[in-house]
Amino acid sequence: IGVEVDVTFAASPSGRADLLLSLQLKHEVGNNQVLVASKSWSRSQLLDGAFPKTFRLDVAPAMNTRSVNTVLWVLDKASVGDTIGIGEIRLLYDLPELESTAEATVMWLGQLLRCYNGEAKIVDDRISFESGEKENITATGKLCKLLALAAAKGMVDVDAARTLVAGMAHTILHVLPKGPANLLPHFTSGGGQHNLSEWPSGDVAYTVLDLIVALRMFDMEDELAKAVTYVKSIDWAAMKAPNGGFYHGYKATGELAEHAWFGFGTEMIGVLLAAHMGGVPGLMGPPPSDNGSGFIDETGYPITPIGKDRFGNSWFATRTAAGQRQVEWYADPAHASGFFAANGLFGLSAGEKPSGWDADSGKIYQAYGVGGDHIEPLYQENGHFVVVGHYHAMLADLRRAEAIRMHDTLMGMRLLSPLNMLESMSVNAAGEVVHVNALQGSWNLALGAEGWLFTDSALVRAVYDAMGEVPELAAAWRYYFPDQGNPDFDSDGLADQIEDGLGTRWDHPDTDGDGLFDADDPEPTVFNDPGVFPVLTIAPDTVRVEAGTAVPDLLQGVSAVDG
């Protein structure tokens, strides 16, 4: 709603009567400049009276839809010797009073929507890019699903959301070029016309799975049928790897990628589901993930698993263990950061490094993580401790209190607001902030928005129901997550139908968060102090049963210990 600038001192020995201080908001592209709003103050307003002074430029509501990329202050009509000191420049916003979860959801989804290119009906890779410069296809598919969830929650107008999804579906299914194995690109330019990178198997799977859920939720049956047909048309057999996984796709040159999807994580689940829809089942390695990068355990392609898969993995146990390690990482003496630990800041996930630009483009984006199956932890940049901004939102379903604390802290530090985002930050051993990267990239914005939306179990059910109403996707899900008798999505020992009657969460095995699975908790909807009931802790090295063994019991990977 406005801009404020603090002037700490000013002097004009030249005595020019027409001296002005001007504040301007502009949108600049090359040599083209569009002035969105401006205001000027006279010599007497600037110089008379005590310093510091605050000057404010209000932005009319009609201008809120305009794009601004330059905030400019000018000491106009100045002469040699005239001076001014600027203390701080603040962008002002108006936000309704919301509790933290709702506030966070609105902010992450709102900033993602600012990446949407309404003309081309596609999502730009970041807010700062001009339309057509670089587009993110995976973020486009994810936005389709998030709009369907937001519409179901009453956050956005249903008809408007449906129209946006219809447009993006058309772009994905009918505009984007197709490459080897009938794969789509990951990044494009020119409104989806030109491929800028590889032809990826994973990103195509994630894009279309999210799109399928959105189309089903909006009852868009014609486009849904086309989306399913497209997934089945991909040559998954050509990408099947000898270990049972799937190659990453094809290089821009058309050559098969050297690396294959196989390691544990939601990325692998997304590929497995899509390939199964195409008639080609596959295998997945045991936990942990390859590098312990947070998003690998928490992203929904199209939903984040919580129960047991056909390989014997307890996803609740694995995700809980991974989340616990992330939350406690900087309190561990082995890699302690007093600043991060004291402020409740955590999160090692993939993102642009805190210092941002690098002459070597391969060093800008880093898969920060707590370490995994065969990759060591990556938690520093140039010896400084790193936190990536989106992971706390992704963990909000499992660790709501810690996620809310981090959200509130970042808001208080002004590192997060409706106008700005924390991509990553670094601090030194003394607790001094070294770098803050405020990138607003559409993919990590999508991950954060999804994490906060998935705190609503009704929305998780909406995704699960939509999957169940698409026969090919339902069959793929049940192949990898077979029910033992009645459907029990969260594998807590209570069938989904029974949980509905009890008022417990069917998508989370511990509804009240007191450490007891719902089936073993005498009061499953009432938090009981751990001093009353034993606490369930996760043993990370026992969360998987090797292939060929008996089906694990309910508490595989979980042990009751003294509180």
C-alpha positions in Angstrom: 0.0 0.0 0.0 3.0 2.3 0.1 6.7 3.0 0.5 8.5 4.7 3.4 12.0 6.1 3.4 13.9 7.3 6.5 16.2 10.3 6.0 18.9 10.5 8.6 20.3 13.8 7.5 20.2 16.3 4.6 22.1 19.5 3.8 22.0 21.9 0.8 24.6 24.6 1.1 23.8 25.7 -2.5 20.5 27.1 -1.3 18.5 26.1 -4.3 14.8 26.8 -3.6 13.6 24.2 -6.1 15.4 21.3 -4.4 13.1 18.2 -4.2 13.2 14.7 -2.6 11.3 12.3 -4.9 10.2 8.7 -4.4 9.3 6.7 -7.5 8.0 3.2 -8.2 8.8 2.0 -11.7 8.8 -1.0 -14.0 11.9 -1.0 -16.1 12.7 -3.4 -19.0 15.7 -2.4 -21.0 15.3 1.2 -22.0 11.6 1.2 -21.4 10.3 2.7 -18.1 6.8 2.9 -16.8 6.2 5.1 -13.8 3.6 3.5 -11.5 3.6 6.0 -8.6 5.6 8.9 -7.4 5.6 11.7 -4.8 7.9 14.7 -4.2 8.7 16.9 -1.1 9.9 20.4 -1.1 13.2 21.9 0.2 11.6 23.1 3.4 9.8 19.7 4.0 13.2 18.0 3.6 15.5 20.3 5.5 13.4 22.0 8.2 13.1 20.4 11.6 14.9 17.6 13.3 16.3 14.3 11.8 15.6 11.5 11.3 12.5 12.0 9.2 10.1 9.6 7.5 8.6 10.3 4.1 5.8 8.1 2.7 4.5 7.4 -0.8 1.0 5.8 -0.8 0.0 3.5 -3.6 -3.6 3.7 -4.8 -5.5 0.4 -4.7 -6.0 0.6 -8.4 -2.2 0.3 -8.8 -1.9 -2.9 -6.7 -2.1 -5.1 -9.9 0.8 -3.2 -11.5 4.3 -4.7 -11.7 7.1 -2.8 -10.0 10.8 -3.8 -10.2 12.5 -0.5 -9.2 12.1 1.7 -6.1 14.0 4.9 -6.7 14.7 7.9 -4.5 16.1 11.0 -6.1 17.5 14.2 -4.6 16.3 16.3 -7.6 17.6 19.7 -8.6 20.6 19.1 -6.4 24.0 21.0 -6.7 27.5 20.1 -5.8 27.8 19.8 -2.1 24.2 18.8 -1.4 24.0 15.6 0.7 21.4 13.2 2.0 21.5 10.1 4.2 19.0 7.3 3.8 18.5 5.0 6.8 16.0 2.5 5.6 13.4 2.0 2.8 10.3 0.0 3.6 7.6 -1.5 1.5 4.3 -1.3 3.3 1.5 -3.8 3.1 -2.0 -4.4 4.5 -2.8 -7.9 5.7 -5.9 -9.0 7.5 -5.6 -10.5 11.0 -5.1 -14.3 10.4 -3.8 -17.1 12.6 -0.3 -18.2 11.5 -1.3 -21.2 9.4 -3.9 -19.3 7.4 -1.5 -16.3 7.1 1.3 -18.5 5.8 -0.9 -20.3 3.3 -2.2 -17.0 1.9 1.3 -15.6 1.6 3.0 -18.6 -0.1 0.1 -19.2 -2.5 -0.3 -15.5 -3.2 3.4 -15.1 -4.2 3.1 -18.2 -6.4 0.2 -16.7 -8.2 2.3 -13.6 -8.9 4.5 -15.9 -11.0 1.5 -16.8 -13.2 1.6 -15.6 -16.8 -2.1 -15.0 -17.7 -1.4 -14.4 -21.4 0.5 -17.6 -22.0 -1.3 -19.5 -19.2 1.9 -20.9 -17.7 4.0 -20.2 -14.5 7.2 -18.2 -14.8 10.2 -19.7 -13.1 10.5 -16.7 -10.7 8.6 -13.5 -10.0 11.4 -11.3 -11.3 11.4 -12.8 -14.8 9.6 -11.0 -17.6 6.8 -13.0 -19.2 8.2 -15.5 -21.7 11.8 -15.4 -20.4 11.8 -18.7 -18.5 8.8 -20.8 -17.5 8.6 -23.8 -15.0 6.4 -26.6 -16.2 6.5 -28.5 -12.9 5.4 -25.4 -11.0 2.6 -25.0 -13.6 1.2 -28.4 -12.8 1.6 -27.9 -9.1 -0.3 -24.6 -9.2 -3.2 -26.4 -10.9 -3.5 -28.8 -7.9 -3.0 -26.0 -5.3 -5.8 -23.9 -6.9 -8.1 -26.9 -6.7 -7.3 -27.3 -3.0 -7.7 -23.6 -2.3 -11.0 -23.6 -4.1 -12.2 -26.5 -2.0 -11.0 -24.6 1.1 -12.9 -21.5 0.1 -9.8 -19.4 -0.3 -10.3 -18.5 -3.9 -13.2 -18.1 -6.3 -14.1 -21.6 -7.7 -15.0 -20.4 -11.2 -11.9 -18.2 -11.4 -9.6 -21.1 -10.2 -11.3 -23.5 -12.7 -10.6 -21.1 -15.5 -7.0 -20.8 -14.6 -6.6 -24.6 -14.4 -8.3 -25.0 -17.8 -5.9 -22.6 -19.4 -2.8 -24.3 -17.8 -4.1 -27.7 -18.8 -4.4 -26.6 -22.4 -0.8 -25.3 -22.3 0.6 -28.5 -20.7 -1.3 -30.9 -22.9 -1.6 -29.0 -26.2 1.1 -26.3 -26.4 4.3 -27.7 -25.0 6.7 -29.4 -27.3 7.3 -33.1 -26.9 10.7 -34.8 -27.1 12.1 -38.4 -26.9 9.8 -41.0 -25.3 7.1 -38.3 -25.7 8.3 -36.4 -22.7 7.6 -32.7 -22.0 10.3 -30.1 -21.2 11.1 -28.9 -17.7 11.8 -25.3 -18.5 10.5 -23.3 -21.5 10.5 -19.8 -23.0 8.1 -18.0 -25.2 4.9 -19.2 -23.5 5.9 -22.8 -23.5 7.0 -22.9 -27.1 10.8 -23.5 -26.7 12.5 -26.1 -24.6 15.3 -24.6 -22.5 16.8 -27.8 -20.9 16.3 -31.6 -20.8 13.3 -33.8 -21.4 12.8 -35.1 -17.8 10.9 -38.2 -16.7 10.5 -37.1 -13.1 9.3 -33.5 -13.7 6.9 -34.7 -16.4 5.4 -37.3 -14.0 5.0 -34.7 -11.2 3.5 -32.1 -13.5 0.8 -34.4 -15.0 0.0 -36.2 -11.7 -0.8 -32.9 -10.0 -2.7 -31.8 -13.1 -4.8 -35.0 -13.1 -5.9 -34.4 -9.5 -6.9 -30.8 -10.3 -8.9 -31.9 -13.4 -10.7 -34.5 -11.4 -11.5 -32.1 -8.5 -12.9 -29.6 -11.0 -14.9 -32.3 -12.9 -13.1 -31.5 -16.2 -13.5 -34.9 -17.7 -12.4 -34.2 -21.3 -9.1 -32.8 -20.3 -8.7 -35.4 -17.6 -9.0 -38.2 -20.2 -6.4 -36.5 -22.3 -4.0 -36.1 -19.4 -4.4 -39.8 -18.5 -3.9 -40.8 -22.2 -0.8 -38.6 -22.3 0.8 -40.3 -19.3 0.1 -43.7 -20.9 1.6 -42.6 -24.2 5.1 -41.9 -22.6 7.6 -44.7 -23.4 8.3 -45.7 -19.8 9.8 -49.0 -20.9 12.5 -47.2 -22.8 13.5 -45.5 -19.6 13.4 -48.5 -17.3 16.8 -49.0 -15.6 18.4 -52.4 -14.9 18.0 -51.8 -11.1 14.2 -51.4 -11.5 14.2 -47.6 -11.4 13.8 -45.2 -14.3 16.3 -43.0 -16.1 16.0 -39.3 -15.5 14.8 -38.9 -19.1 16.8 -37.5 -22.1 19.3 -34.7 -22.5 18.4 -31.8 -24.7 20.5 -33.5 -27.4 18.2 -36.5 -27.3 20.6 -38.9 -25.5 19.4 -41.0 -22.6 20.4 -39.5 -19.3 23.1 -41.4 -17.4 21.4 -41.3 -13.9 18.3 -43.1 -12.9 15.6 -42.6 -10.3 15.8 -45.3 -7.7 16.5 -43.8 -4.3 13.9 -43.5 -1.6 11.6 -40.5 -1.6 8.5 -38.9 -2.9 10.3 -38.1 -6.2 10.6 -41.8 -6.8 7.0 -42.4 -5.8 5.8 -39.9 -8.4 7.8 -41.6 -11.2 6.6 -45.0 -10.1 2.9 -43.9 -10.1 3.2 -42.4 -13.6 5.1 -45.3 -15.0 2.6 -47.8 -13.6 -0.2 -45.8 -15.3 1.8 -46.5 -18.5 1.9 -50.2 -17.7 5.5 -50.3 -16.4 6.0 -51.0 -12.7 9.3 -50.4 -11.0 11.3 -50.6 -7.7 12.5 -48.2 -5.1 15.5 -48.3 -2.8 15.3 -48.2 1.0 15.3 -45.1 3.2 16.9 -42.7 3.8 16.9 -40.6 0.6 20.1 -40.1 -1.3 21.1 -36.9 0.3 18.6 -36.0 3.1 17.4 -32.9 1.3 14.1 -32.1 3.0 11.8 -31.8 0.0 12.4 -35.4 -1.0 10.5 -36.7 2.0 7.7 -34.2 1.9 6.6 -33.1 -1.6 3.2 -34.4 -2.8 3.4 -36.2 -6.2 0.5 -35.8 -6.0 0.2 -36.6 -2.3 2.8 -37.3 0.5 2.6 -40.9 1.7 2.0 -41.6 5.4 1.3 -45.4 5.5 3.3 -48.5 4.4 4.3 -49.2 0.9 4.7 -52.5 -0.9 8.5 -52.5 -0.1 7.8 -52.5 3.7 8.7 -48.9 4.3 6.7 -47.0 7.0 6.5 -43.5 5.6 5.3 -42.0 8.8 8.3 -43.5 10.6 10.7 -42.4 7.9 9.3 -38.9 7.6 9.1 -38.4 11.3 12.8 -39.5 11.7 13.9 -37.2 8.9 11.9 -34.2 10.2 13.2 -34.7 13.7 16.8 -34.7 12.4 16.1 -31.5 10.5 14.5 -29.7 13.4 17.3 -30.5 15.8 20.2 -30.2 13.3 21.6 -26.9 14.6 21.1 -27.8 18.2 23.5 -30.8 17.7 27.0 -30.0 19.0 28.4 -31.6 15.9 27.1 -28.7 13.7 25.6 -26.3 16.2 24.5 -22.8 15.3 23.3 -20.9 18.4 21.6 -18.3 16.2 19.5 -20.8 14.3 18.8 -23.0 17.3 17.8 -20.1 19.6 15.4 -18.6 16.9 13.9 -22.0 16.0 15.1 -21.7 12.4 15.8 -25.0 10.5 15.5 -26.5 7.1 18.1 -28.1 4.8 16.5 -28.6 1.4 17.2 -27.8 -2.3 17.4 -24.1 -3.2 19.5 -21.3 -4.5 22.5 -20.7 -2.2 22.4 -17.7 0.2 24.9 -15.7 -1.8 22.9 -16.3 -5.0 24.7 -15.5 -8.3 27.8 -17.4 -9.2 29.9 -17.3 -12.4 29.5 -21.1 -12.4 25.7 -21.6 -12.9 26.0 -25.1 -11.6 26.9 -23.8 -8.1 23.9 -21.5 -7.7 21.3 -24.2 -6.9 22.4 -26.6 -4.1 20.7 -29.7 -2.7 21.3 -28.8 1.0 20.5 -31.8 3.2 21.3 -33.7 6.4 23.0 -36.5 4.6 21.5 -39.7 3.2 22.1 -43.0 1.6 25.4 -42.1 -0.1 25.8 -38.3 0.1 27.3 -36.5 3.1 25.4 -33.6 4.8 25.5 -30.3 3.1 24.7 -27.5 5.5 27.3 -24.7 4.9 28.3 -22.2 2.3 31.9 -21.0 2.6 31.9 -22.2 6.3 28.6 -20.4 7.1 25.6 -22.3 8.4 22.6 -22.4 5.9 18.8 -22.5 6.3 16.5 -22.9 3.3 13.2 -21.1 3.7 10.6 -23.5 2.3 11.2 -26.7 4.3 9.5 -25.6 7.5 6.3 -25.1 5.5 6.6 -28.6 4.1 7.0 -30.0 7.5 4.0 -28.1 9.0 1.7 -31.2 8.9 4.1 -33.2 11.1 5.7 -30.5 13.2 3.0 -27.7 13.3 4.4 -25.9 16.3 7.9 -25.7 15.0 6.7 -24.6 11.6 4.5 -21.8 13.0 7.3 -20.6 15.3 9.7 -20.3 12.3 7.0 -18.5 10.3 6.4 -16.0 13.1 10.1 -15.5 13.6 10.8 -14.9 9.9 7.8 -12.4 9.9 9.3 -10.6 12.9 12.7 -10.4 11.2 11.0 -9.0 8.1 12.6 -11.9 6.0 9.1 -13.1 5.1 6.0 -11.0 4.2 3.3 -10.9 1.5 5.9 -9.0 -0.5 9.1 -10.9 0.1 10.3 -14.4 0.6 13.2 -16.2 2.2 14.9 -18.6 -0.3 17.9 -19.2 1.9 20.1 -17.4 4.5 23.5 -18.0 6.1 25.0 -17.0 9.4 28.6 -17.3 10.7 29.7 -19.0 13.9 29.2 -15.7 15.9 25.5 -15.7 14.8 25.9 -12.8 12.4 23.8 -12.9 9.3 26.1 -13.2 6.3 23.7 -13.5 3.3 20.0 -13.4 2.8 18.7 -14.7 -0.6 15.2 -13.3 -1.2 14.6 -15.1 -4.5 10.9 -15.7 -5.2 11.1 -18.9 -7.3 7.9 -20.5 -8.4 8.9 -24.1 -7.5 9.9 -23.5 -3.9 6.9 -21.2 -3.5 4.7 -24.1 -4.7 6.3 -26.4 -2.2 5.7 -24.0 0.7 2.1 -23.4 -0.3 1.5 -27.1 -0.7 3.0 -27.8 2.8 0.7 -25.3 4.5 -2.4 -26.5 2.6 -1.7 -30.1 3.5 -2.1 -29.2 7.2 -5.8 -29.4 6.5 -6.7 -33.1 6.5 -9.9 -32.4 4.5 -7.7 -31.3 1.6 -5.5 -34.3 2.0 -8.6 -36.4 1.7 -9.7 -34.4 -1.3 -6.5 -35.3 -3.1 -6.8 -39.0 -2.1 -10.4 -39.1 -3.2 -9.5 -37.6 -6.6 -6.8 -40.1 -7.1 -9.3 -42.9 -6.3 -11.7 -41.6 -8.9 -9.1 -42.0 -11.7 -8.9 -45.8 -12.3 -5.4 -45.8 -13.7 -4.0 -43.7 -10.9 -6.0 -45.5 -8.2 -4.6 -48.8 -9.4 -1.0 -47.5 -9.4 -1.5 -46.1 -5.8 -2.9 -49.4 -4.6 -0.1 -51.3 -6.2 2.5 -49.4 -4.3 0.4 -48.8 -1.1 -1.7 -52.0 -0.8 -4.4 -52.0 1.9 -4.4 -54.8 4.5 -8.1 -55.4 4.5 -10.1 -52.2 5.0 -8.5 -49.0 3.7 -6.2 -47.5 6.3 -4.3 -44.7 4.7 -2.1 -43.8 7.6 -1.5 -47.4 8.8 -2.3 -46.6 12.4 -4.4 -49.7 12.9 -7.8 -48.0 12.4 -9.6 -48.2 9.1 -10.4 -44.9 7.5 -14.1 -45.4 8.0 -13.7 -46.0 11.7 -11.5 -42.9 12.0 -14.3 -40.8 10.5 -16.6 -42.0 13.3 -14.1 -41.4 16.0 -13.2 -37.9 14.8 -9.5 -38.9 14.3 -7.4 -38.1 11.4 -7.4 -40.8 8.7 -4.3 -39.2 7.1 -2.1 -39.1 10.3 -1.5 -42.0 12.7 -1.2 -39.8 15.8 -4.2 -37.3 15.6 -3.4 -35.5 18.9 0.3 -35.5 18.5 1.1 -37.0 21.9 3.2 -39.9 20.6 0.6 -42.7 20.6 -0.8 -44.1 17.5 -4.6 -43.6 17.4 -5.4 -47.4 17.7 -3.3 -47.5 20.9 -4.4 -44.2 22.4 -7.3 -44.4 24.9 -8.0 -40.7 24.1 -6.8 -40.3 20.5 -8.2 -36.8 20.1 -6.8 -35.5 23.4 -3.1 -34.6 23.9 -1.9 -36.5 26.9 1.3 -35.4 28.6 4.2 -37.7 27.7 4.7 -38.2 31.5 1.4 -40.0 31.5 1.9 -42.2 28.4 5.1 -43.4 26.8 6.5 -41.5 23.9 7.0 -43.1 20.6 10.3 -42.5 19.0 11.6 -43.4 15.6 14.7 -45.6 15.1 15.9 -44.5 11.7 17.8 -47.7 11.0 14.7 -50.0 11.4 12.1 -48.3 9.2 12.4 -50.7 6.4 11.8 -54.5 6.1 13.8 -56.1 3.3 12.0 -57.5 0.4 10.9 -61.1 0.9 10.2 -60.8 4.6 6.8 -60.9 6.2 4.5 -57.9 6.2 5.7 -55.7 9.1 3.5 -55.2 12.1 1.9 -51.8 12.9 4.8 -50.4 14.8 7.6 -51.4 12.5 10.2 -48.7 12.9 8.6 -47.3 16.1 9.5 -48.3 19.7 7.9 -47.2 23.0 10.5 -45.7 25.4 10.3 -44.1 28.8 9.3 -40.5 28.5 
